[in-house]
Each structure stands twice: as structure tokens, then as C-alpha cells.
């Protein structure tokens, strides 16, 4: 049985990804998007309209398929949802 190693705190770095810091930041942004959707009790359709993407694309992002999205784009999506909730 292999040895158990302590995590660095960044799963992507532990797995050897070259863009580990960016991937972790993206993951944290996606968590914030998900939390905002839940906090405001938005449907996926409503959240998708707010962010300007399709429901299927939003569902994929929330399911962890965000590698092809820039951190900037994810941050914009997060801001769109937060701006709506402050109105």
C-alpha cells in the first residue's frame, strides 16, 4: 500500500497541473457562483439568462467542467448573479 501524503492545499498542484493556481481560483469562483444561485433560490434557467450562457453550459460549469472558461469569464458570471441579487 502506498504512503499517504499531506495535501498542499491545492488539489491541482498535488496532481501536477501546470496551471494549478488558476484552476484553484476557477474552482473557488464556481463554488461562489453555485452558492449565489442557491442563496437567491435561482433556477438554472434564470441563472443562465443572467450570465448569458445556456442552461446546459451553466450546468456543465457547476459540475466541474470549467477548464475551457477563463477566470475572467467565470468572475463576470459571478458578478452578474451578485448584481441581480442586490436589486
C-alpha angles and dihedrals in degrees: 000000000000126000120264112237126203115247120249088222091256114085092195092055090047088055092049100249112164091216095046097137093050093046091051091049090050091050091050090050091051090051089052091050091050092048092050091050091051095043091053093040091232121169117235088248092055093045091048091052090050092051095043096238134106122272089244092052092049091049090051091051092048088049091058102267097124103116093107093051119086121237087241092056092048090048090052090052090051091050092049091056093045092048090053092051092053093056 
